[in-house]
């Protein structure tokens, strides 16, 4: 009997989740609309709407008078039922100074507030910076602090969820043990942490070039560091300690290196892009400026593409993804010319058949992905709350 009761609860939760997912789309739906979309019975739909309305997640926003019979109630998700915040800590592509970029969205995904501010983490504690950013978002949006049900952090490093510790991060203070629990305690809400490139892949899957792909690899060419995200049918490969995709550490062997060993970071990281620009007479004080100007230099692009193809050939040979997405500020700055050069270089490097594409996201992909991840967590938590109340 216990198993039957558990199955019944699970079924109700699944029904509610399916209905809420449809109601979160723009516009409103009647009971009849939901019945067609979910293929649930009329009594089941009525019960689902009763529970979602009672929980404050859904409300009646109007009546449909265009049909025979009594006017049908039109339902939609209550956007103010809960909020998700996203906070990204990394360089913003124009300098090596870290900045906090943050946004707040409601339950429908509408962004209510957004900010970006440089932070000196030699002076400011990371927990203080995150808490202050969320407080500023809440103040700008004019919402209650307790309505923020999840905060998603994006960091230029890997997160070991078992140890609750951020690793492979260069920003002062972020590798401190106990930091993430301290932030959660200070905010009074759940806090999720993920690598910034993983979050960019979340946005690429939902909004960009990876939307229709079975799976894809995303190579992030940042103004400073590199990263790789591996999407396996919509699930990200994070590794045992969250370190999957730290491709900058991938060792390479080169005859012109003093120790016959370099990392991929040494070939295509920000400093390498700057050095390559100087070699080819390409102007620019930052990697992004060099990439922008270098898009018009065939020699610069050819050598940079050859270097990128070294890393991509290894990735493709191991993973065989149907798609590789070039993303990050350097890739976006060089744009289509770099994409064409990399495609040509890969063709010379090995008989590998993965399609290479440029990200189609014009906005901050990391922040968008963090919002998507945070909003998903909020919606799942709300459904779980309903299930637990049964």
N, C-alpha and C positions, 0 to 999 in steps of 0.2 A: 504493500500500500504506500509505503514511503516513496518508492521509486515512481509510482504513478503520480503522486502529488508533486514530486519534483519535476516530472515530465510536464505536468499541467502548468506549473509555474513557468517553466522554460518556454512552453508554447505561447503562453500569454505574453511573455516578455518579447518573444520574437514577433508576434503580431503587432505589439505596441511599437516596437522598433521600426517595423516595416511601414506602419501608418505614419509615424512621426517623420520618417525619412521623406516620404512624399509631401507631407505638410510643410516641411522645411524649404521646399522649392518655392520660387516666387509665385504669388497668386494664392488663391484659396480653393478649397475643394469641398464638395458636398459629400454626404454619406454615400450617395450613388457613385460619385467619382472614385472615392476610396475603395468601394466594393469592386469596381472594375479593375483598378490598379493593383490591388492586393489579392484579388480573387477570394476574399473572405466572405462569409455569409453576412446577411444584413444584421442579425442579432449580435454576431461577433464584432462587426464594425461599430455598432451602437455601444457595446460594452467597452471597446477600446477607446472610443471618443469620450465616454463618460470618465474613464480612469485618467486619460491624458488631460482632460479639462479640469478634473478635480485636483490634479497635481499642479495645475497652473502652467502646464506646458503648451496647451492649446486653448484657443478662445474662438468664439463666434465673431466673425468680422463683418457679416452681412447676410442677406437673404437673396436667393435666386428666384426671381419672379417670372423668369422666361419659360417656365415649364408648366404643364397642366397640373392641377391639384394645388395643395398648400405650398406656400413658399418654402423652399428647402434652405436650411441653415448652411452657411459657408464657413468652413473652419480653416484656420491657419495657425502655425506655430506662434507662440507668444515670444517675440524677440527678446523681451526683457526678463525671461525666466532664468537665464543664466548667461554668464560671459566667460570668454577665454582670453587670456593675455599671452602675448608672445614677446620674448625679450632675447635679442641676439647681441652677442658680444664678440666683436671681431673688427679687423680693419675694414674700412668702407671703400677701398679701392683707389683713393686719391693720396693716401699717405700710409705710413706704417703705424700711426697712432690709433689705438683701439677706440671704439665708440660703442655706445649703447644705442641700439635701434629697437624700438618697441611699438606694439600696436595692441589695440583692444577691439574685439568683435563681439557682437551679440549672438544669440542662439541661431540666427539665420545665416551667420557669416558676414553680416554687414559690418564694416570697420567703423567704429565710433570715435576712435582717437588714435593718433600716431605721433611719434616723436623720434628724434635722433639727436644725441648729444655726445661730444667727446668726453672721455673720462680718463683721468690720470690714476691708474690703479696702483701706482707707487704711493699715492696719498689716500685714495678712497678705497675702503674695504669693498670687495665684490658683493657681499650680502647687502650692504648699504646701498650700493648702486642699483641693484635689482629691485629692492624694496622701494627706493625713491622713484624708479621708473614706473613701477606699477601704480604708485600713489599719484604720480603726475597724470597717468592715463585715466585713472578713475576720476580725478578732479576735472580733467578736460571733458570727459564724456558726461559728467554729472550723474554717475551711478553710485550705488552703495558698494562699499568695499567688499562686503560679504557676498555680493552677487557674483564676484569673480570666483569661479569654481575650479579653475585650473590655470596654472602658469607654465608655459613651455619655454625652456631655455635652449638656445642654440649656441654652441661653443665651438671654437676652432680647436678641437681636441676630441678625445673619445671618453665615453662615460661608462665606467664599470658599475653597473647597477647593483651587483652583489656587495661591493665595498662602498657603494654610494660615493664614489670618488671620481673626479675628472682627471684623466691622464693625457699625456702628450699635448699639454697646453702650455703656451709660452707667456700668457698674460699673468702678471703677478697676482698671487692669492687664490687663483682658481683651482690649483691642485691641492689645496688644503683639505685634509680629511675632515669630514663633518660639515663642510660648507653647504652642501645641498640640503641636508636636514635642517640646518640653521636657517636657511632661506625659507623653507617651507613653514617652519615654526613662526618666523617673523611675519610671514604673509597670512598665516592661518588658513592655508589651502593646499591642495595637492600641487606638487611641482614635478614636471617631467624634464628630462635633460636628454639632448641628442646632439650628435655631431652636426655641424652646420651644413656640410655637404650632403649628409643623409636627408636633412630637412629640405635642401634644394631639390633633391630627388623626389621627395613627397610632393612638392609643388609641381615638378615636371610631370609626374604621374597623373596628377589631378587636373592640371591646367595647361600643360605644355606638350613638348614633342613626344613624351613617353606615354601619352594618354591612351593610345591604341596598341601599344607594344606588348607582346607577351612578357617581355622582360627587357631590361636595358642596363647598361653601365653608364654612369655619368662621371666624366673627368672634369674636375674643377680646377681651373687655372686662376689662382688667386693673385692678388697684388703682392702677396708674400708667400703663402704656402700652397701646397697641392692637396687634393683629396679625390677619393674615388668612392662613389656610392654604387651599390650593386642591388638592383631591383629584380627580384625573382617572382614574376607574376604578381606584383603588387606588394610583396613582402620584402623588406630590406634585410640584407645579410649584415649583421652587426658583429659577429664573432663572439668568442667566449667572454671577452672582457671589453667589448664595445670597440675594439681596435681595428676591425675589418675596414679596409679602405684607406689606411694610412700609407698611401702609395709613395709619398715623398721619401719614405725611409727605404724603399725598394733598392737594394744594392745593385750596381751595374759595374762592369769591368771595362776599363778603357786604357789603351796602350799609352795615351798621352798624359795620364794622371800619374802624379809622383808615386802614389802607393798602389797604382793600378786598380783603384777602386773609387767609384763615386756613387752617390745616390741619385735617384731621379730628380730630387729637389735641386741638385747641383746642375742639372741640365736644363730644366724648364721652370724652376722657381722664380720668384720675383727678381732676385739678384742676378740670376742667369739671363733673364730677359733684358735687364738693364745693360749687362756686359755685352750681350749680343748686339744690342742697339748701338753701343759705342763702336763696336767692331765694324758695323756696316754704315756708320755715319747717320744713324736714325736719331733725331732729336727726342728729348723727353727727360723729365726729372723723376718720373715714377714709372713703374712697369706698365701701367695703364696708358700713360702718355706715349711711351715708346711703342706699345702695341697699336695705338691709334695711328701714329705716324707711320709705323712699319707696315701697315696694310697696303701702302703704295710702293713698298720695296720688295721686288720679287726675290732678291738675294736673301734678305732678312727672313722673309716668310718661308722660303725653301729650307733654310737651315733650321729655323724654329720648328717647322713641320717635321723635318727628319728626326729631330730630338723627341718630339711628342710621339712620333710613330714607334719609337723604341719602347716606350712605356705601354702604349696601346696594343702593340703586337703581343706583348706578354699577357696583357689582360684578355685579349680576344682569344689567344691560343688556349688559355686555361678555362675561360668561362663560355666562349662561343655565344655571346649575346647577339640577338638579332639587330640590336641598335646600340650605338654609342653616341652619347650626347656630349658635346663640348659646351661647357658652361663656365661661369665665373667672370670677373671683370676683365681679365686679360683676353679671354676668348671672345667676349662680347665686343671689346674694343677693336680687335682685329677683324671680327665679323666674317662675312662670306669669303673674302680672300684667304683667310686662314683655313677655313673649312675646306676649300678647294685644294689648298696646298697639302693639308693633312691627308685628304682622300688620295691624292696622287702619291704621297710618300708611303702610305700604307700599302698601296698597290705594288710599290717597289720592294717593300720590306719583306712581305710574305704573302702567300696565296690565301689570304683571309677575306671572308665575304661579308662581314658585318657592315651594315650601313652606318655611316657617320653623319650626324646632323648637328646643327647649331641650336642651342636653346631658343625657344620661341617666347620666353618670358622677358618682358621689358622691365618689370618691377623687381624689387628686391626678392629674389627667389628664396633665400633663407628665411626671411621674415614671413613670406607667404606660406612656406611649408610649415613653419612653427605655428602659425595661426590654424592651418588645416589640421595639424596634429593635436593641438590644444582643443580645438572645437570637437574633433572626433572623441577625445577623452571626456569632454563635458557631456556630450550626447550619450555616450556609453554609460557614464556614471548616473545620469538621470534615469535611464532605463533600468539600471541595476537598482536604483532607489525604489522605483515603482515595484519591481519584482520582489524586493525584500519586504515591502509593505503588505504583500498579499498573504 
